[in-house]
């Protein structure tokens, strides 16, 4: 099994390499300080990717289709709805707990911790996704209504539904959500 670690933090990368080597001694572990060096390698040959949150945000178009074999390295995991459904490894865990979580993931166990999706979270409708994409591109409600040929009140209703379903109220948060979920390109 080949494992890629893409993380600019050298110290945490060294520690993660050791933990993975302890758990899976036959694993071939390659580490990269940035996405450029990783992309120059053969990126699709890896069984899994351990990546920093910053790398994920910048290069989500590569990692979104590979979500099942991507693990985000984060300091704490609370309150980030844009990461719902992603594998997440809290780098602040004690060593034994981290080894246990890594072991579960590397052995293919489906119980690797994921950020739990809120029960009230629902899928966005096609129209809500259209509104979200246009909102993310900087259009105001009136411009969105004109572009979609629907009333301003309908746009306001769609925005309320979107913020209610996602739990994100700011335009910047909604934009980040849209980018992270592939609804708009950067």
PyMOL commands that set and color helices and strands:
alter all, ss='L'
color gray80, all
select helices_A, chain A and resi 10-23+35-40+43-45+53-58+60-69+81-83+95-106+126-136+141-148+152-166+171-180
alter helices_A, ss='H'
color red, helices_A
select strands_A, chain A and resi 2-6+28-32+48-52+70-74+87-90
alter strands_A, ss='S'
color yellow, strands_A
deselect
rebuild
show_as cartoon
